[in-house]
Amino acid sequence: MPPRIENYQGREQSFIKHLFLNKYLESAAYKLFQGRSPVFNFVDAFAGPWRVSDTNLYSDASFSQAIETLETVRKSLLEMGRPGLKVRFRFCERNPASVAKLTQFAAQKPEFDIKVFSGSFEDNLDGIRSACRDGFTFTFIDPTGWNVESSKVFDFLRALNGEFLFNFMAEEVNRHAGWDGVAESVGRFLADPAWKATFEALPDASNETKILQLLKAKMKEARAATYLTDMAIRKPREDRIKMRLILGTHSGFGVEVFRTVQEKVEKEAVRTRHAIQTEESGQSQLFPEDQIIAFETGRDGVGCSANMGWAADLMLRTVSARPGIAFSTLASEVMEQVPVRTTHLNKIVAANRKDGLVRFDLPTGKRTPNPETKLWPSGVVNGT
């Protein structure tokens, strides 16, 4: 069952976060179970529960959302004739009171393979890795700030066959990261004690933008992921960025799913924000809800005109720098940086081909490239 907005009063940004987790897990599990692996491991590194409203079922907690989502996928595929699929749940939490609640929750669900780890995530990495000994592992890392010893976490992620979703607490980072008193803890978060010099050398931008750039660079340097893409989640009541969800994956498919889910979740975020505004003002909106959503996502959402322009520019620069690049590789690299989907990139390369800016061959009757189609700059064909 998807998260219910009524359980997130005053913390609607967590509703959007859990909605994204729900939809991404659903898509990833269907794809995985039908091809790559019969085993799906879900790791919740900072499981809680924290500030939940549903204290009986914990339906507004990430670990409960994961169980509901993945079990629904498993049962659906079982009914379609896919037996033998297995899901493991590995939950870690350091707060003793929350550990007790988590342990009680697990005991009430003996039908699931749940193991609770008590203590910090960094101190339990070996045990969690052993408990995810085979199959695909999806790790959800949702700390309340930046108190994370990232070098150990990056090693853990590199060793696993899987993906991760990291909640980057942008608001807290933006507010505090420039203060000398937190330099040491930010250094642990970035796996770089000497981070401050690099930070100060970056072009002028917000604290959270620069820290995010440094964090992604360290994740790639540690080979925790090939692609790192992110989306912002705003506080609906204040309309400012609260967090950014970062997907780490080695798969171009993961990047495509991320942007597809982002497109859906952005619409729900707009709907949530305007529902709050209507309730608090006591006045109805001047325009229909669907029209408001279309306007706002068309202004700065996935596939909006600004992002299409950014994607077109990046596509042309990439093809120019790497003639003969396969469309699938190009699409993954562009989508990693720009909020667009493959369908948008199909239109972009087709339009640029028509304008004579790129060249590629197509089978008779095809209008858009195949994944293996090679793209060349204008005037360059087959490497000549």
KEKE-3310 file (N, C-alpha, C; in steps of 0.2 Angstrom, whole numbers, plus 5000, padded with zeros to 4 digits):
npx = (5004:5003:5011:5000:4994:4987:4994:5005:5005:5011:5023:5025:5035:5041:5032:5032:5045:5044:5035:5042:5051:5043:5038:5049:5056:5046:5046:5060:5060:5051:5058:5070:5066:5061:5072:5086:5089:5083:5082:5080:5087:5083:5090:5088:5096:5095:5084:5074:5059:5054:5045:5033:5015:5006:5006:5004:5004:5015:5014:5019:5032:5048:5053:5042:5035:5043:5042:5028:5028:5037:5033:5020:5024:5031:5021:5012:5020:5021:5008:5008:5015:5029:5037:5047:5054:5063:5063:5073:5074:5084:5086:5093:5097:5101:5096:5091:5077:5070:5075:5070:5056:5057:5061:5051:5041:5046:5045:5032:5029:5032:5032:5040:5057:5066:5079:5085:5097:5106:5113:5125:5125:5137:5145:5139:5141:5148:5141:5128:5132:5135:5123:5117:5121:5119:5111:5102:5105:5097:5100:5094:5098:5096:5099:5098:5105:5121:5129:5138:5150:5157:5167:5168:5155:5155:5164:5156:5145:5151:5156:5144:5131:5121:5110:5108:5099:5101:5098:5100:5102:5098:5094:5099:5112:5115:5113:5122:5135:5145:5151:5164:5164:5159:5167:5175:5165:5159:5169:5170:5158:5160:5171:5183:5195:5202:5193:5189:5197:5195:5181:5180:5187:5178:5166:5156:5142:5127:5129:5124:5124:5137:5143:5135:5140:5154:5151:5146:5157:5166:5159:5159:5173:5176:5170:5157:5146:5141:5133:5126:5112:5100:5086:5076:5067:5055:5049:5033:5025:5033:5039:5053:5069:5071:5077:5087:5086:5097:5101:5111:5119:5124:5118:5111:5097:5092:5094:5085:5073:5073:5071:5059:5051:5053:5046:5033:5032:5035:5023:5014:5019:5017:5003:5001:5007:4998:4986:4988:4990:4977:4969:4974:4972:4958:4952:4947:4956:4960:4962:4959:4965:4973:4977:4985:4995:5001:5006:5016:5025:5028:5036:5047:5050:5053:5058:5054:5054:5066:5074:5074:5081:5094:5097:5098:5109:5119:5119:5124:5137:5142:5142:5150:5162:5164:5163:5153:5147:5136:5118:5111:5121:5124:5111:5110:5120:5117:5104:5108:5112:5103:5085:5077:5068:5071:5062:5061:5074:5074:5066:5074:5086:5082:5076:5088:5095:5087:5089:5102:5113:5117:5122:5115:5112:5096:5085:5074:5059:5060:5060:5067:5082:5089:5094:5108:5112:5123:5130:5135:5144:5139:5144:5153:5154:5153:5165:5173)
npy = (4994:5011:5025:5035:5051:5057:5052:5060:5072:5088:5084:5083:5082:5070:5061:5063:5058:5044:5040:5041:5031:5020:5019:5018:5006:4997:4997:4993:4980:4972:4972:4966:4954:4948:4945:4947:4942:4930:4934:4947:4959:4970:4984:4994:5007:5017:5014:5018:5016:5034:5048:5043:5042:5032:5021:5008:5000:5005:5011:5023:5023:5020:5006:4998:5002:4997:4983:4981:4985:4977:4964:4964:4965:4952:4943:4946:4942:4929:4924:4926:4915:4914:4906:4904:4916:4927:4938:4948:4957:4969:4978:4992:5001:5013:5019:5014:5013:5014:5003:4993:4994:4991:4978:4972:4974:4966:4953:4951:4948:4935:4928:4935:4937:4944:4954:4962:4974:4981:4996:5007:5010:5010:5002:4989:4984:4973:4962:4965:4964:4950:4945:4948:4939:4934:4938:4953:4969:4982:4997:5008:5023:5034:5046:5057:5068:5073:5064:5053:5040:5040:5034:5020:5016:5018:5008:4997:4998:4997:4984:4977:4969:4979:4993:5010:5021:5037:5048:5065:5077:5092:5104:5105:5104:5115:5125:5124:5119:5128:5132:5132:5124:5112:5106:5094:5084:5085:5082:5068:5064:5067:5058:5064:5072:5084:5092:5105:5115:5111:5113:5127:5131:5129:5135:5150:5146:5138:5131:5118:5114:5114:5104:5093:5091:5088:5076:5067:5066:5059:5048:5042:5041:5031:5021:5017:5018:5019:5028:5043:5051:5064:5071:5085:5087:5097:5106:5106:5116:5127:5129:5126:5119:5103:5091:5080:5066:5054:5043:5029:5019:5006:5004:5009:5007:5009:5023:5028:5023:5030:5044:5042:5039:5050:5060:5056:5058:5071:5077:5074:5080:5094:5093:5090:5102:5112:5108:5109:5123:5127:5122:5129:5142:5143:5146:5142:5136:5146:5139:5123:5108:5099:5107:5116:5108:5104:5116:5119:5109:5109:5120:5118:5104:5087:5085:5097:5113:5120:5110:5102:5109:5110:5097:5094:5102:5096:5084:5086:5091:5080:5070:5076:5076:5063:5054:5042:5037:5025:5026:5022:5023:5036:5042:5037:5044:5058:5058:5056:5068:5077:5081:5072:5060:5045:5045:5059:5061:5054:5062:5073:5069:5065:5077:5085:5077:5079:5093:5093:5092:5081:5064:5048:5031:5024:5010:5005:5014:5017:5030:5035:5032:5015:5007:5003:5011:5021:5037:5052:5067:5081:5079:5069:5053:5036:5036:5044)
npz = (5000:4995:5004:5015:5014:5025:5036:5038:5044:5045:5042:5028:5018:5021:5017:5003:5001:5005:4996:4984:4987:4988:4975:4967:4972:4969:4954:4952:4959:4951:4939:4942:4948:4937:4929:4933:4946:4959:4971:4983:4993:5005:5013:5027:5033:5043:5052:5061:5071:5069:5074:5070:5065:5064:5075:5077:5065:5059:5046:5041:5041:5034:5034:5035:5024:5014:5016:5013:5000:4993:4996:4990:4976:4975:4978:4967:4956:4959:4957:4944:4940:4944:4954:4970:4973:4983:4997:5008:5023:5031:5045:5053:5067:5079:5091:5107:5111:5099:5093:5101:5098:5084:5084:5091:5081:5071:5076:5076:5063:5058:5046:5037:5032:5042:5049:5063:5067:5080:5085:5078:5060:5053:5062:5060:5048:5043:5048:5042:5028:5027:5030:5018:5008:4995:4979:4974:4982:4989:4997:5008:5014:5026:5035:5049:5048:5045:5051:5048:5045:5031:5023:5027:5024:5010:5006:5009:5001:4988:4988:4987:4977:4969:4972:4979:4989:4994:5007:5006:5017:5014:5019:5032:5030:5022:5031:5041:5036:5033:5045:5056:5067:5064:5055:5056:5057:5045:5037:5040:5034:5021:5018:5018:5026:5023:5017:5017:5010:4996:4995:4997:4986:4976:4963:4967:4976:4985:5001:5002:4989:4985:4994:4991:4978:4981:4989:4979:4971:4979:4981:4968:4966:4976:4970:4972:4965:4948:4941:4948:4952:4956:4965:4971:4986:4993:5007:5009:5016:5017:5005:5002:4999:5007:5007:4997:4987:4982:4970:4969:4957:4946:4934:4919:4917:4930:4931:4922:4927:4939:4935:4929:4940:4947:4939:4941:4955:4957:4953:4962:4973:4970:4970:4984:4990:4986:4990:5004:5005:5000:5011:5022:5019:5017:5005:4989:4974:4960:4948:4940:4948:4940:4930:4937:4942:4929:4925:4934:4934:4921:4921:4929:4930:4927:4910:4907:4897:4900:4905:4894:4885:4891:4892:4878:4874:4882:4876:4863:4866:4872:4861:4852:4859:4860:4848:4840:4851:4859:4859:4871:4881:4880:4884:4897:4903:4901:4907:4920:4924:4920:4923:4913:4903:4894:4883:4881:4876:4865:4857:4856:4850:4838:4833:4832:4823:4812:4810:4806:4815:4822:4817:4813:4809:4804:4805:4792:4792:4806:4818:4829:4838:4842:4857:4854:4844:4836:4838:4829:4827:4817:4800:4803:4800:4804:4810:4802)
capx = (5000:5007:5010:4994:4996:4985:4998:5011:5003:5017:5030:5023:5041:5043:5027:5035:5051:5042:5031:5047:5054:5038:5037:5056:5056:5041:5049:5066:5059:5048:5063:5075:5064:5060:5078:5093:5090:5077:5083:5080:5089:5082:5093:5086:5102:5093:5077:5069:5055:5055:5040:5027:5008:5003:5011:5002:5006:5021:5014:5022:5039:5051:5054:5035:5033:5047:5039:5022:5029:5041:5029:5015:5028:5033:5014:5010:5024:5019:5002:5010:5019:5036:5039:5054:5057:5064:5065:5076:5074:5089:5085:5098:5095:5106:5093:5088:5070:5068:5077:5065:5050:5058:5062:5044:5038:5049:5042:5024:5029:5037:5032:5045:5064:5068:5084:5086:5104:5106:5119:5126:5125:5144:5147:5136:5142:5150:5135:5123:5135:5135:5116:5114:5126:5118:5106:5103:5104:5095:5101:5091:5102:5092:5101:5094:5109:5127:5133:5139:5157:5155:5172:5166:5149:5156:5167:5151:5141:5155:5156:5138:5128:5115:5109:5107:5095:5104:5094:5105:5098:5100:5092:5103:5119:5115:5112:5128:5141:5150:5153:5170:5163:5156:5171:5177:5160:5158:5175:5169:5153:5163:5176:5189:5197:5204:5187:5187:5200:5191:5175:5181:5189:5172:5162:5151:5135:5125:5133:5122:5126:5144:5144:5132:5145:5159:5149:5145:5163:5169:5155:5162:5180:5176:5167:5151:5141:5143:5128:5123:5107:5096:5080:5075:5061:5054:5045:5027:5022:5037:5042:5060:5072:5072:5082:5088:5087:5102:5101:5118:5117:5128:5114:5107:5090:5091:5094:5079:5068:5073:5068:5052:5047:5053:5041:5026:5032:5034:5016:5011:5022:5013:4996:5001:5008:4992:4981:4989:4988:4970:4966:4976:4969:4951:4950:4948:4961:4957:4962:4959:4971:4977:4980:4991:5001:5004:5009:5022:5030:5030:5040:5054:5049:5056:5056:5051:5058:5073:5078:5075:5087:5100:5099:5100:5116:5124:5120:5128:5144:5145:5143:5156:5168:5165:5160:5151:5144:5130:5113:5110:5126:5123:5105:5111:5124:5113:5099:5111:5113:5097:5079:5073:5068:5073:5057:5063:5080:5072:5064:5080:5091:5078:5076:5095:5097:5083:5093:5109:5118:5120:5120:5115:5108:5090:5082:5068:5053:5061:5061:5071:5087:5089:5100:5115:5113:5129:5128:5141:5143:5138:5150:5157:5150:5157:5172:5178)
capy = (5000:5017:5030:5039:5058:5059:5050:5064:5079:5092:5082:5080:5080:5063:5057:5063:5054:5037:5039:5039:5025:5015:5018:5015:4999:4993:4996:4989:4973:4969:4971:4962:4947:4945:4944:4947:4938:4928:4936:4954:4961:4977:4986:5001:5008:5021:5012:5021:5022:5041:5053:5040:5043:5025:5018:5001:4996:5009:5012:5029:5022:5017:4999:4995:5003:4992:4976:4981:4986:4971:4958:4965:4963:4945:4939:4947:4938:4922:4923:4925:4909:4915:4904:4904:4923:4928:4945:4948:4963:4970:4984:4994:5007:5014:5021:5008:5013:5012:4996:4989:4994:4988:4971:4970:4974:4960:4947:4951:4947:4929:4926:4938:4936:4951:4954:4969:4975:4986:5000:5012:5007:5008:4996:4983:4983:4966:4958:4966:4961:4943:4943:4949:4935:4933:4942:4960:4972:4989:5000:5014:5027:5040:5048:5063:5074:5071:5060:5046:5038:5038:5029:5013:5015:5018:5002:4992:4999:4995:4977:4973:4969:4982:5000:5013:5028:5041:5055:5070:5082:5098:5110:5105:5105:5122:5130:5123:5116:5133:5133:5128:5119:5105:5104:5087:5079:5085:5078:5061:5063:5067:5054:5068:5076:5090:5094:5113:5118:5110:5117:5134:5133:5128:5142:5152:5142:5137:5126:5111:5113:5112:5098:5088:5090:5084:5070:5063:5065:5054:5041:5039:5039:5025:5016:5015:5019:5022:5034:5046:5056:5066:5075:5089:5087:5103:5107:5109:5121:5133:5129:5127:5112:5100:5085:5077:5059:5052:5036:5026:5013:5004:5002:5014:5006:5012:5030:5029:5022:5036:5049:5041:5040:5057:5063:5055:5061:5079:5079:5073:5085:5100:5092:5091:5109:5116:5106:5113:5130:5128:5121:5134:5149:5143:5148:5137:5138:5149:5135:5116:5105:5096:5113:5119:5103:5104:5122:5120:5104:5111:5126:5116:5097:5082:5086:5104:5116:5122:5104:5099:5113:5108:5090:5095:5105:5091:5078:5088:5091:5073:5067:5080:5074:5055:5052:5035:5034:5022:5030:5020:5026:5044:5043:5036:5050:5064:5058:5056:5075:5082:5078:5070:5053:5042:5047:5065:5061:5052:5068:5078:5067:5065:5084:5087:5074:5083:5099:5091:5093:5074:5059:5041:5027:5020:5005:5008:5014:5019:5037:5036:5027:5009:5007:5002:5015:5025:5044:5055:5074:5083:5079:5063:5047:5030:5038:5047)
capz = (5000:4995:5010:5015:5016:5032:5042:5038:5045:5047:5039:5021:5014:5022:5013:4996:5001:5005:4990:4979:4989:4986:4968:4964:4974:4965:4948:4953:4960:4945:4934:4945:4949:4930:4925:4936:4952:4962:4978:4984:4999:5007:5019:5030:5037:5049:5051:5066:5069:5071:5073:5066:5067:5064:5080:5077:5059:5056:5039:5039:5042:5028:5034:5034:5017:5010:5017:5009:4992:4990:4996:4984:4970:4975:4977:4960:4951:4961:4954:4936:4938:4946:4961:4972:4974:4990:4999:5014:5026:5036:5047:5057:5071:5085:5097:5110:5111:5092:5092:5104:5093:5078:5086:5092:5074:5067:5080:5074:5056:5057:5039:5033:5034:5045:5055:5066:5069:5085:5085:5072:5053:5052:5066:5058:5040:5041:5049:5036:5022:5028:5030:5011:5005:4988:4977:4973:4988:4989:5003:5010:5019:5028:5042:5051:5047:5041:5056:5044:5043:5024:5020:5028:5020:5003:5005:5010:4995:4983:4988:4986:4970:4970:4972:4986:4989:5000:5008:5008:5021:5011:5023:5038:5027:5019:5037:5046:5034:5033:5052:5058:5073:5061:5050:5057:5056:5038:5034:5040:5030:5014:5018:5016:5032:5020:5012:5017:5004:4990:4996:4996:4979:4971:4961:4972:4976:4991:5005:5000:4982:4985:4998:4987:4973:4984:4991:4973:4968:4983:4980:4962:4968:4980:4965:4975:4960:4941:4940:4954:4950:4962:4965:4977:4990:4996:5012:5006:5020:5017:4999:5001:4998:5013:5006:4990:4986:4978:4968:4966:4953:4940:4928:4915:4918:4936:4930:4918:4932:4944:4932:4928:4946:4949:4936:4945:4962:4957:4952:4969:4977:4968:4973:4991:4992:4984:4995:5010:5004:5000:5017:5027:5017:5017:4998:4983:4969:4954:4942:4942:4951:4935:4927:4941:4941:4923:4924:4939:4932:4915:4922:4931:4931:4922:4904:4905:4892:4902:4905:4887:4882:4895:4889:4871:4874:4885:4871:4858:4868:4873:4855:4849:4863:4860:4842:4839:4857:4859:4862:4878:4885:4880:4887:4904:4906:4901:4912:4927:4926:4919:4924:4907:4902:4887:4878:4879:4873:4858:4853:4856:4845:4831:4831:4830:4817:4806:4809:4803:4820:4823:4812:4815:4804:4807:4801:4788:4796:4812:4818:4835:4839:4846:4862:4852:4838:4837:4836:4827:4826:4810:4796:4804:4799:4805:4812:4797)
cpx = (5004:5006:5003:4996:4993:4989:5004:5009:5009:5023:5028:5029:5043:5038:5030:5041:5049:5038:5036:5050:5050:5038:5044:5057:5052:5044:5055:5065:5056:5053:5068:5072:5062:5066:5084:5094:5083:5077:5084:5081:5087:5085:5091:5092:5101:5086:5072:5066:5055:5048:5034:5020:5005:5008:5009:5005:5013:5020:5017:5030:5042:5052:5047:5033:5037:5044:5033:5023:5032:5037:5023:5018:5029:5026:5012:5013:5022:5013:5003:5014:5026:5037:5046:5058:5057:5066:5067:5076:5079:5088:5090:5096:5099:5102:5089:5081:5067:5069:5072:5058:5051:5058:5055:5040:5040:5046:5035:5024:5034:5037:5037:5052:5067:5073:5085:5094:5104:5113:5120:5127:5133:5147:5144:5137:5144:5145:5130:5126:5134:5128:5113:5119:5125:5112:5107:5101:5102:5096:5098:5095:5099:5093:5098:5099:5115:5132:5134:5147:5157:5161:5170:5160:5150:5159:5161:5147:5145:5155:5150:5135:5122:5115:5108:5103:5098:5100:5099:5101:5101:5099:5097:5111:5120:5116:5119:5134:5147:5153:5159:5169:5161:5161:5174:5172:5158:5163:5173:5163:5155:5169:5183:5190:5199:5199:5187:5190:5197:5185:5175:5184:5183:5169:5157:5144:5133:5129:5131:5124:5133:5146:5141:5137:5151:5157:5149:5152:5167:5165:5158:5169:5180:5173:5160:5145:5144:5139:5126:5118:5103:5090:5079:5068:5060:5049:5038:5024:5026:5040:5049:5063:5073:5078:5082:5089:5092:5102:5108:5116:5123:5125:5110:5100:5088:5090:5087:5073:5067:5070:5061:5048:5047:5047:5034:5026:5031:5027:5012:5013:5018:5006:4996:5002:5002:4986:4982:4988:4981:4966:4968:4973:4961:4948:4952:4953:4957:4957:4962:4965:4976:4981:4986:4997:5005:5008:5016:5027:5032:5035:5047:5054:5053:5053:5053:5056:5065:5077:5079:5081:5094:5102:5101:5108:5121:5125:5124:5135:5146:5146:5149:5162:5169:5161:5159:5148:5137:5124:5111:5115:5125:5117:5106:5115:5121:5108:5102:5111:5107:5091:5075:5073:5070:5068:5058:5069:5079:5070:5070:5084:5088:5078:5083:5097:5093:5087:5100:5115:5121:5118:5120:5110:5102:5088:5076:5062:5054:5062:5066:5076:5086:5094:5107:5116:5119:5128:5135:5139:5142:5144:5155:5152:5155:5164:5176:5175)
cpy = (5006:5021:5034:5046:5060:5057:5054:5071:5083:5090:5079:5079:5073:5058:5057:5058:5046:5035:5037:5032:5019:5013:5015:5008:4994:4991:4992:4982:4969:4967:4966:4955:4944:4944:4943:4942:4936:4931:4944:4956:4968:4979:4993:5002:5012:5020:5016:5016:5028:5044:5050:5042:5036:5021:5010:4997:4999:5010:5018:5029:5018:5009:4995:4996:4998:4985:4976:4981:4979:4965:4958:4963:4955:4941:4940:4943:4930:4920:4923:4919:4910:4913:4905:4911:4924:4936:4945:4956:4964:4977:4986:5000:5007:5016:5015:5008:5011:5005:4991:4988:4990:4980:4968:4969:4968:4954:4946:4949:4941:4927:4929:4937:4943:4950:4961:4969:4982:4989:5004:5007:5005:5003:4989:4981:4976:4961:4958:4963:4953:4941:4944:4945:4934:4937:4949:4964:4980:4992:5007:5018:5034:5043:5055:5069:5072:5067:5053:5046:5035:5033:5022:5011:5014:5011:4996:4992:4996:4987:4973:4974:4972:4990:5003:5019:5031:5047:5060:5076:5089:5104:5111:5107:5112:5127:5129:5121:5121:5134:5129:5123:5112:5102:5096:5082:5079:5081:5070:5059:5063:5062:5058:5073:5083:5093:5102:5116:5117:5113:5124:5136:5132:5135:5143:5149:5141:5131:5119:5109:5110:5105:5092:5086:5086:5077:5065:5061:5059:5048:5038:5037:5033:5019:5013:5015:5021:5029:5037:5052:5058:5070:5079:5087:5093:5102:5110:5115:5128:5133:5130:5119:5109:5095:5084:5070:5058:5045:5034:5020:5012:5003:5008:5013:5009:5020:5032:5028:5028:5042:5048:5042:5047:5061:5062:5058:5068:5081:5079:5078:5092:5099:5093:5098:5113:5114:5109:5120:5132:5127:5127:5141:5149:5145:5143:5140:5141:5144:5128:5113:5103:5102:5116:5114:5103:5110:5122:5115:5105:5117:5123:5108:5093:5083:5093:5107:5118:5116:5101:5103:5111:5101:5090:5097:5100:5085:5080:5089:5084:5069:5070:5077:5066:5053:5044:5032:5031:5026:5028:5023:5033:5045:5042:5042:5056:5064:5058:5064:5079:5078:5077:5063:5051:5045:5055:5066:5058:5058:5073:5076:5067:5072:5087:5084:5078:5090:5099:5092:5087:5070:5052:5038:5024:5015:5008:5008:5017:5027:5039:5030:5021:5011:5007:5007:5020:5032:5048:5063:5075:5083:5073:5057:5041:5031:5041:5054)
cpz = (5000:5002:5009:5018:5023:5038:5042:5039:5048:5045:5032:5017:5015:5018:5006:4996:5001:4999:4984:4981:4987:4979:4965:4966:4970:4958:4948:4954:4955:4940:4936:4945:4942:4926:4929:4942:4955:4969:4979:4991:5000:5013:5021:5035:5043:5050:5056:5070:5072:5070:5069:5069:5068:5068:5080:5071:5056:5048:5036:5040:5036:5028:5032:5026:5012:5010:5012:5002:4989:4990:4991:4978:4970:4974:4970:4955:4953:4957:4946:4935:4939:4953:4963:4973:4981:4992:5006:5017:5031:5038:5053:5061:5077:5091:5100:5110:5104:5091:5095:5100:5087:5079:5087:5085:5070:5070:5078:5067:5055:5050:5035:5036:5036:5050:5057:5069:5074:5085:5078:5065:5052:5056:5064:5051:5039:5042:5044:5030:5022:5027:5023:5007:4998:4986:4976:4980:4987:4996:5003:5015:5020:5035:5043:5050:5043:5046:5053:5043:5036:5021:5021:5024:5013:5001:5005:5003:4989:4982:4987:4979:4971:4969:4979:4984:4995:5001:5011:5011:5019:5016:5029:5035:5025:5025:5041:5043:5034:5040:5054:5063:5070:5056:5050:5055:5048:5034:5034:5035:5023:5013:5016:5022:5029:5015:5011:5011:4997:4990:4994:4989:4974:4969:4966:4971:4983:4994:5002:4993:4981:4989:4994:4981:4975:4986:4985:4971:4972:4982:4974:4963:4971:4976:4968:4970:4953:4940:4947:4952:4956:4961:4971:4980:4994:5002:5010:5009:5019:5010:4998:5002:5005:5013:4999:4991:4981:4976:4966:4963:4948:4934:4925:4916:4925:4935:4927:4923:4937:4941:4930:4934:4948:4946:4939:4951:4962:4956:4959:4974:4976:4971:4980:4993:4991:4989:5002:5010:5004:5007:5022:5025:5017:5010:4993:4978:4963:4948:4944:4944:4945:4931:4931:4941:4935:4922:4928:4936:4925:4915:4924:4933:4926:4915:4902:4900:4894:4902:4898:4884:4885:4892:4882:4870:4877:4880:4866:4860:4869:4866:4852:4852:4862:4854:4842:4846:4856:4862:4869:4883:4886:4884:4895:4907:4906:4906:4919:4929:4925:4920:4917:4907:4895:4881:4876:4875:4866:4854:4851:4850:4838:4829:4828:4824:4811:4805:4807:4808:4822:4818:4815:4810:4808:4802:4797:4792:4803:4813:4824:4835:4843:4851:4859:4846:4840:4834:4834:4826:4818:4806:4797:4804:4800:4806:4807:4796)
residu = (MET:PRO:PRO:ARG:ILE:GLU:ASN:TYR:GLN:GLY:ARG:GLU:GLN:SER:PHE:ILE:LYS:HIS:LEU:PHE:LEU:ASN:LYS:TYR:LEU:GLU:SER:ALA:ALA:TYR:LYS:LEU:PHE:GLN:GLY:ARG:SER:PRO:VAL:PHE:ASN:PHE:VAL:ASP:ALA:PHE:ALA:GLY:PRO:TRP:ARG:VAL:SER:ASP:THR:ASN:LEU:TYR:SER:ASP:ALA:SER:PHE:SER:GLN:ALA:ILE:GLU:THR:LEU:GLU:THR:VAL:ARG:LYS:SER:LEU:LEU:GLU:MET:GLY:ARG:PRO:GLY:LEU:LYS:VAL:ARG:PHE:ARG:PHE:CYS:GLU:ARG:ASN:PRO:ALA:SER:VAL:ALA:LYS:LEU:THR:GLN:PHE:ALA:ALA:GLN:LYS:PRO:GLU:PHE:ASP:ILE:LYS:VAL:PHE:SER:GLY:SER:PHE:GLU:ASP:ASN:LEU:ASP:GLY:ILE:ARG:SER:ALA:CYS:ARG:ASP:GLY:PHE:THR:PHE:THR:PHE:ILE:ASP:PRO:THR:GLY:TRP:ASN:VAL:GLU:SER:SER:LYS:VAL:PHE:ASP:PHE:LEU:ARG:ALA:LEU:ASN:GLY:GLU:PHE:LEU:PHE:ASN:PHE:MET:ALA:GLU:GLU:VAL:ASN:ARG:HIS:ALA:GLY:TRP:ASP:GLY:VAL:ALA:GLU:SER:VAL:GLY:ARG:PHE:LEU:ALA:ASP:PRO:ALA:TRP:LYS:ALA:THR:PHE:GLU:ALA:LEU:PRO:ASP:ALA:SER:ASN:GLU:THR:LYS:ILE:LEU:GLN:LEU:LEU:LYS:ALA:LYS:MET:LYS:GLU:ALA:ARG:ALA:ALA:THR:TYR:LEU:THR:ASP:MET:ALA:ILE:ARG:LYS:PRO:ARG:GLU:ASP:ARG:ILE:LYS:MET:ARG:LEU:ILE:LEU:GLY:THR:HIS:SER:GLY:PHE:GLY:VAL:GLU:VAL:PHE:ARG:THR:VAL:GLN:GLU:LYS:VAL:GLU:LYS:GLU:ALA:VAL:ARG:THR:ARG:HIS:ALA:ILE:GLN:THR:GLU:GLU:SER:GLY:GLN:SER:GLN:LEU:PHE:PRO:GLU:ASP:GLN:ILE:ILE:ALA:PHE:GLU:THR:GLY:ARG:ASP:GLY:VAL:GLY:CYS:SER:ALA:ASN:MET:GLY:TRP:ALA:ALA:ASP:LEU:MET:LEU:ARG:THR:VAL:SER:ALA:ARG:PRO:GLY:ILE:ALA:PHE:SER:THR:LEU:ALA:SER:GLU:VAL:MET:GLU:GLN:VAL:PRO:VAL:ARG:THR:THR:HIS:LEU:ASN:LYS:ILE:VAL:ALA:ALA:ASN:ARG:LYS:ASP:GLY:LEU:VAL:ARG:PHE:ASP:LEU:PRO:THR:GLY:LYS:ARG:THR:PRO:ASN:PRO:GLU:THR:LYS:LEU:TRP:PRO:SER:GLY:VAL:VAL:ASN:GLY:THR)
# end
